[in-house]
Amino acid sequence: MGASAPALSIKRGERLFVELADSPHAVREAQALRYRVFAEELGATLKPGEHGLDIDEFDAECEHLLVRETKGNRVVGCTRLLNDRGAERLGRFYSESEFDLGAIPSLPGRLLELGRTCVSPECRHGSVIAVLWSGVAHYIQQHQVDYLFGCASVPLGENDCQAAAIMNRLRRQAMAPEHLRVTPRAPLHATAGADDVLDAPLPALLKGYVRLGALACGEPCRDPDFEVGDILMLLDLCSLNPSYARHFLERI
């Protein structure tokens, strides 16, 4: 795992709680959930590794945030956190495999990349994502993070039209200024159409980003291994939506 961090000062809820993985076994629980969601459910092509686990070279430098059921302690949601120091040791952020990040790695202050986020299929009712976000918010506070960013995945749809339609909505609601734009290494096959024709609602994780005040940094990258479009989202913590910040910090 990455550099050790203090435990999250969050109370245990009646149904769910969030914590940082504090052992190799806890990391493996996150990797097992990722495998079930990405490989078994979504049919993603993962890197070769131990059967039943989604493992890559970034895991060892990341901290892993887990949402557990209070009763039974089962992991039902997870994400991983890669700070700028871990990225420096690795030589890159995870999202650099999909985007030319432009000016983002040079932004002043502490950077934190969010990735590999997933929720168990039977728990996708909103609560797990909200609890996960509360953990991210507390981590940001404890580590004085200035910028949070990461790839939010969206379904491609036929000829990539669904991803293009979602991006069309983001262009109108939450686009970053030009100096923060990134360039996808593999653009979508489809392009946006007329504003009054091509539009689609935002998936839950992406909606969470936007509610917090995050901005889309450019066009999606097509990920053929996961069969999704990835949109690079950036949140300047100085621009954090205060009402949603309070909501997530007080959630559990």
C-alpha positions as a Markdown table, in Angstrom:
| # | Residue | x | y | z |
|---|---|---|---|---|
| 1 | Met | 0.0 | 0.0 | 0.0 |
| 2 | Gly | 1.0 | 3.6 | -0.2 |
| 3 | Ala | 2.2 | 5.8 | 2.6 |
| 4 | Ser | 0.4 | 5.1 | 5.8 |
| 5 | Ala | -2.3 | 7.6 | 6.9 |
| 6 | Pro | -4.3 | 8.2 | 10.1 |
| 7 | Ala | -7.6 | 6.3 | 10.4 |
| 8 | Leu | -10.6 | 8.1 | 9.1 |
| 9 | Ser | -12.4 | 9.9 | 12.0 |
| 10 | Ile | -15.9 | 8.8 | 10.9 |
| 11 | Lys | -18.5 | 7.2 | 13.1 |
| 12 | Arg | -19.7 | 3.7 | 12.3 |
| 13 | Gly | -23.3 | 3.8 | 10.9 |
| 14 | Glu | -26.1 | 1.4 | 11.5 |
| 15 | Arg | -25.8 | -0.1 | 8.1 |
| 16 | Leu | -22.6 | 1.0 | 6.5 |
| 17 | Phe | -19.2 | 2.4 | 7.4 |
| 18 | Val | -16.1 | 3.5 | 5.5 |
| 19 | Glu | -12.4 | 2.9 | 6.3 |
| 20 | Leu | -9.0 | 2.8 | 4.7 |
| 21 | Ala | -7.6 | -0.7 | 4.1 |
| 22 | Asp | -5.0 | -1.3 | 6.9 |
| 23 | Ser | -3.7 | -4.7 | 5.8 |
| 24 | Pro | -2.9 | -6.8 | 2.6 |
| 25 | His | -6.1 | -8.8 | 3.3 |
| 26 | Ala | -8.2 | -5.7 | 3.2 |
| 27 | Val | -6.7 | -4.7 | -0.1 |
| 28 | Arg | -7.4 | -8.1 | -1.5 |
| 29 | Glu | -11.1 | -7.7 | -0.5 |
| 30 | Ala | -11.2 | -4.5 | -2.6 |
| 31 | Gln | -9.4 | -6.3 | -5.5 |
| 32 | Ala | -11.9 | -9.2 | -5.2 |
| 33 | Leu | -14.9 | -6.8 | -5.4 |
| 34 | Arg | -13.3 | -5.0 | -8.4 |
| 35 | Tyr | -12.9 | -8.4 | -10.1 |
| 36 | Arg | -16.5 | -9.4 | -9.5 |
| 37 | Val | -17.8 | -6.1 | -10.9 |
| 38 | Phe | -15.3 | -5.4 | -13.7 |
| 39 | Ala | -14.5 | -8.9 | -15.0 |
| 40 | Glu | -17.5 | -11.1 | -14.1 |
| 41 | Glu | -20.3 | -8.5 | -14.4 |
| 42 | Leu | -19.1 | -6.1 | -17.0 |
| 43 | Gly | -16.8 | -8.5 | -18.9 |
| 44 | Ala | -13.8 | -6.2 | -18.8 |
| 45 | Thr | -10.4 | -7.5 | -20.0 |
| 46 | Leu | -8.1 | -7.3 | -17.0 |
| 47 | Lys | -4.4 | -7.6 | -16.7 |
| 48 | Pro | -3.2 | -11.2 | -16.1 |
| 49 | Gly | -2.9 | -11.9 | -12.4 |
| 50 | Glu | -4.2 | -14.0 | -9.5 |
| 51 | His | -7.6 | -15.5 | -10.4 |
| 52 | Gly | -10.5 | -13.7 | -8.8 |
| 53 | Leu | -8.6 | -10.5 | -8.1 |
| 54 | Asp | -8.2 | -7.3 | -10.1 |
| 55 | Ile | -4.5 | -6.3 | -9.6 |
| 56 | Asp | -2.3 | -3.8 | -11.4 |
| 57 | Glu | 1.0 | -2.0 | -10.8 |
| 58 | Phe | -0.8 | 1.0 | -9.2 |
| 59 | Asp | -2.3 | -0.9 | -6.3 |
| 60 | Ala | 0.9 | -1.0 | -4.2 |
| 61 | Glu | 1.3 | 2.8 | -4.3 |
| 62 | Cys | -2.4 | 3.5 | -3.6 |
| 63 | Glu | -4.5 | 3.7 | -0.5 |
| 64 | His | -7.7 | 1.8 | -0.7 |
| 65 | Leu | -11.0 | 3.2 | 0.7 |
| 66 | Leu | -13.6 | 0.5 | 1.6 |
| 67 | Val | -17.3 | 0.7 | 2.4 |
| 68 | Arg | -18.4 | -2.2 | 4.6 |
| 69 | Glu | -21.7 | -3.4 | 5.8 |
| 70 | Thr | -21.8 | -2.9 | 9.6 |
| 71 | Lys | -23.5 | -6.3 | 10.0 |
| 72 | Gly | -21.1 | -8.9 | 8.7 |
| 73 | Asn | -18.3 | -6.6 | 7.7 |
| 74 | Arg | -18.7 | -7.4 | 3.9 |
| 75 | Val | -17.0 | -4.9 | 1.5 |
| 76 | Val | -19.7 | -3.5 | -0.8 |
| 77 | Gly | -17.9 | -0.5 | -2.3 |
| 78 | Cys | -14.4 | 0.7 | -2.8 |
| 79 | Thr | -12.1 | 3.2 | -4.5 |
| 80 | Arg | -8.4 | 3.7 | -4.5 |
| 81 | Leu | -6.5 | 6.9 | -3.9 |
| 82 | Leu | -3.2 | 7.9 | -5.5 |
| 83 | Asn | -1.5 | 11.1 | -4.3 |
| 84 | Asp | 1.1 | 13.1 | -6.2 |
| 85 | Arg | 3.9 | 11.5 | -4.2 |
| 86 | Gly | 2.8 | 8.0 | -5.1 |
| 87 | Ala | 2.4 | 9.1 | -8.8 |
| 88 | Glu | 6.0 | 10.5 | -8.7 |
| 89 | Arg | 7.3 | 7.1 | -7.5 |
| 90 | Leu | 5.3 | 5.3 | -10.2 |
| 91 | Gly | 6.3 | 7.8 | -12.9 |
| 92 | Arg | 2.7 | 8.7 | -13.8 |
| 93 | Phe | -0.9 | 8.9 | -12.7 |
| 94 | Tyr | -3.2 | 6.1 | -13.7 |
| 95 | Ser | -5.3 | 8.4 | -16.0 |
| 96 | Glu | -2.1 | 9.3 | -18.0 |
| 97 | Ser | -2.6 | 5.9 | -19.8 |
| 98 | Glu | -5.8 | 7.4 | -21.3 |
| 99 | Phe | -5.1 | 11.1 | -21.5 |
| 100 | Asp | -2.5 | 13.7 | -22.1 |
| 101 | Leu | -3.1 | 15.5 | -18.8 |
| 102 | Gly | -1.7 | 18.8 | -20.0 |
| 103 | Ala | -1.4 | 21.3 | -17.1 |
| 104 | Ile | -3.1 | 19.1 | -14.5 |
| 105 | Pro | 0.0 | 17.4 | -13.0 |
| 106 | Ser | 1.6 | 20.9 | -12.6 |
| 107 | Leu | -1.3 | 22.5 | -10.7 |
| 108 | Pro | 0.0 | 24.1 | -7.4 |
| 109 | Gly | -0.7 | 22.1 | -4.2 |
| 110 | Arg | -1.5 | 18.6 | -3.3 |
| 111 | Leu | -3.2 | 16.4 | -6.0 |
| 112 | Leu | -5.2 | 13.2 | -5.4 |
| 113 | Glu | -6.4 | 10.8 | -8.1 |
| 114 | Leu | -9.5 | 8.7 | -7.5 |
| 115 | Gly | -9.8 | 5.4 | -9.5 |
| 116 | Arg | -11.1 | 1.9 | -9.8 |
| 117 | Thr | -14.4 | 2.9 | -8.0 |
| 118 | Cys | -17.0 | 0.2 | -7.9 |
| 119 | Val | -20.1 | -0.9 | -5.9 |
| 120 | Ser | -21.5 | -4.4 | -5.4 |
| 121 | Pro | -24.5 | -4.8 | -7.8 |
| 122 | Glu | -27.1 | -5.5 | -5.1 |
| 123 | Cys | -26.1 | -2.2 | -3.3 |
| 124 | Arg | -26.4 | 0.3 | -6.0 |
| 125 | His | -29.2 | 2.3 | -4.3 |
| 126 | Gly | -27.2 | 5.5 | -3.6 |
| 127 | Ser | -26.2 | 4.9 | 0.0 |
| 128 | Val | -22.9 | 3.2 | -0.7 |
| 129 | Ile | -21.8 | 5.9 | -3.1 |
| 130 | Ala | -22.8 | 8.6 | -0.6 |
| 131 | Val | -20.8 | 6.8 | 2.2 |
| 132 | Leu | -17.8 | 6.4 | -0.1 |
| 133 | Trp | -17.9 | 10.1 | -0.9 |
| 134 | Ser | -18.0 | 10.9 | 2.8 |
| 135 | Gly | -14.8 | 8.9 | 3.2 |
| 136 | Val | -13.1 | 10.7 | 0.3 |
| 137 | Ala | -14.2 | 14.1 | 1.8 |
| 138 | His | -12.7 | 13.2 | 5.2 |
| 139 | Tyr | -9.5 | 12.0 | 3.5 |
| 140 | Ile | -9.2 | 15.3 | 1.6 |
| 141 | Gln | -9.6 | 17.2 | 4.9 |
| 142 | Gln | -7.0 | 15.1 | 6.8 |
| 143 | His | -4.4 | 15.3 | 4.0 |
| 144 | Gln | -5.1 | 18.9 | 2.9 |
| 145 | Val | -5.7 | 18.0 | -0.7 |
| 146 | Asp | -6.1 | 20.9 | -3.1 |
| 147 | Tyr | -7.2 | 19.1 | -6.3 |
| 148 | Leu | -9.2 | 15.8 | -6.7 |
| 149 | Phe | -9.4 | 14.2 | -10.1 |
| 150 | Gly | -10.2 | 10.9 | -11.8 |
| 151 | Cys | -11.8 | 9.1 | -14.6 |
| 152 | Ala | -15.6 | 8.7 | -14.4 |
| 153 | Ser | -16.7 | 5.8 | -16.6 |
| 154 | Val | -19.9 | 6.0 | -18.8 |
| 155 | Pro | -21.5 | 3.4 | -21.0 |
| 156 | Leu | -20.6 | 3.6 | -24.7 |
| 157 | Gly | -23.9 | 2.6 | -26.3 |
| 158 | Glu | -24.2 | 1.8 | -29.9 |
| 159 | Asn | -21.5 | 3.5 | -32.0 |
| 160 | Asp | -20.5 | 5.3 | -28.7 |
| 161 | Cys | -23.7 | 7.4 | -28.9 |
| 162 | Gln | -24.7 | 7.1 | -25.3 |
| 163 | Ala | -21.2 | 8.3 | -24.1 |
| 164 | Ala | -21.4 | 11.2 | -26.5 |
| 165 | Ala | -24.9 | 12.1 | -25.2 |
| 166 | Ile | -23.7 | 12.1 | -21.6 |
| 167 | Met | -20.8 | 14.3 | -22.6 |
| 168 | Asn | -23.1 | 16.6 | -24.4 |
| 169 | Arg | -24.9 | 17.3 | -21.1 |
| 170 | Leu | -21.6 | 17.9 | -19.3 |
| 171 | Arg | -20.6 | 20.4 | -21.9 |
| 172 | Arg | -23.6 | 22.5 | -20.9 |
| 173 | Gln | -23.4 | 21.9 | -17.1 |
| 174 | Ala | -19.8 | 21.4 | -16.0 |
| 175 | Met | -16.9 | 22.0 | -18.5 |
| 176 | Ala | -13.5 | 23.1 | -17.4 |
| 177 | Pro | -11.8 | 26.2 | -18.9 |
| 178 | Glu | -9.5 | 25.7 | -21.8 |
| 179 | His | -6.3 | 25.8 | -19.8 |
| 180 | Leu | -7.4 | 22.7 | -17.8 |
| 181 | Arg | -8.4 | 20.6 | -20.9 |
| 182 | Val | -7.0 | 17.1 | -21.5 |
| 183 | Thr | -6.6 | 15.2 | -24.7 |
| 184 | Pro | -7.9 | 11.6 | -25.0 |
| 185 | Arg | -5.5 | 9.1 | -26.5 |
| 186 | Ala | -8.5 | 7.2 | -28.0 |
| 187 | Pro | -11.4 | 9.5 | -28.8 |
| 188 | Leu | -15.0 | 8.2 | -29.1 |
| 189 | His | -16.2 | 7.0 | -32.4 |
| 190 | Ala | -19.3 | 9.2 | -32.2 |
| 191 | Thr | -19.3 | 13.0 | -31.8 |
| 192 | Ala | -21.8 | 15.3 | -30.2 |
| 193 | Gly | -24.9 | 16.3 | -32.1 |
| 194 | Ala | -27.4 | 19.2 | -31.7 |
| 195 | Asp | -27.9 | 20.2 | -28.1 |
| 196 | Asp | -31.7 | 19.7 | -28.4 |
| 197 | Val | -31.3 | 16.2 | -29.8 |
| 198 | Leu | -28.3 | 14.5 | -28.2 |
| 199 | Asp | -28.5 | 14.5 | -24.4 |
| 200 | Ala | -28.5 | 11.9 | -21.6 |
| 201 | Pro | -28.7 | 11.8 | -17.8 |
| 202 | Leu | -25.5 | 11.5 | -15.8 |
| 203 | Pro | -24.6 | 8.1 | -14.1 |
| 204 | Ala | -24.5 | 8.1 | -10.3 |
| 205 | Leu | -20.7 | 8.5 | -9.8 |
| 206 | Leu | -20.4 | 11.2 | -12.4 |
| 207 | Lys | -23.4 | 13.0 | -10.9 |
| 208 | Gly | -21.7 | 12.9 | -7.5 |
| 209 | Tyr | -18.6 | 14.6 | -9.0 |
| 210 | Val | -20.7 | 17.3 | -10.6 |
| 211 | Arg | -22.7 | 18.0 | -7.4 |
| 212 | Leu | -19.5 | 18.5 | -5.5 |
| 213 | Gly | -18.4 | 21.1 | -8.1 |
| 214 | Ala | -16.1 | 19.0 | -10.4 |
| 215 | Leu | -15.6 | 19.9 | -14.0 |
| 216 | Ala | -15.1 | 17.8 | -17.1 |
| 217 | Cys | -11.7 | 18.4 | -18.6 |
| 218 | Gly | -12.4 | 17.5 | -22.1 |
| 219 | Glu | -13.7 | 14.7 | -24.4 |
| 220 | Pro | -14.0 | 11.1 | -23.2 |
| 221 | Cys | -11.4 | 8.4 | -23.9 |
| 222 | Arg | -12.6 | 5.2 | -25.3 |
| 223 | Asp | -11.5 | 2.2 | -23.1 |
| 224 | Pro | -11.8 | -1.0 | -25.2 |
| 225 | Asp | -10.8 | -3.2 | -22.3 |
| 226 | Phe | -13.7 | -2.0 | -20.1 |
| 227 | Glu | -16.0 | -1.1 | -23.0 |
| 228 | Val | -16.7 | 2.3 | -21.5 |
| 229 | Gly | -16.0 | 6.0 | -22.1 |
| 230 | Asp | -13.8 | 7.6 | -19.5 |
| 231 | Ile | -14.2 | 11.3 | -18.7 |
| 232 | Leu | -11.5 | 13.1 | -16.7 |
| 233 | Met | -13.1 | 15.1 | -13.9 |
| 234 | Leu | -11.3 | 17.7 | -11.8 |
| 235 | Leu | -12.4 | 19.2 | -8.5 |
| 236 | Asp | -10.6 | 22.3 | -7.2 |
| 237 | Leu | -11.3 | 22.0 | -3.5 |
| 238 | Cys | -11.5 | 25.8 | -3.2 |
| 239 | Ser | -14.6 | 25.4 | -5.4 |
| 240 | Leu | -16.2 | 22.6 | -3.4 |
| 241 | Asn | -20.0 | 23.0 | -3.2 |
| 242 | Pro | -20.4 | 23.8 | 0.5 |
| 243 | Ser | -23.9 | 22.3 | 0.8 |
| 244 | Tyr | -22.9 | 19.0 | -0.7 |
| 245 | Ala | -19.6 | 19.0 | 1.3 |
| 246 | Arg | -21.6 | 19.3 | 4.5 |
| 247 | His | -23.9 | 16.5 | 3.3 |
| 248 | Phe | -21.1 | 14.1 | 2.6 |
| 249 | Leu | -19.1 | 14.9 | 5.7 |
| 250 | Glu | -22.1 | 14.4 | 8.0 |
| 251 | Arg | -23.5 | 11.4 | 6.0 |
| 252 | Ile | -22.8 | 8.3 | 8.1 |
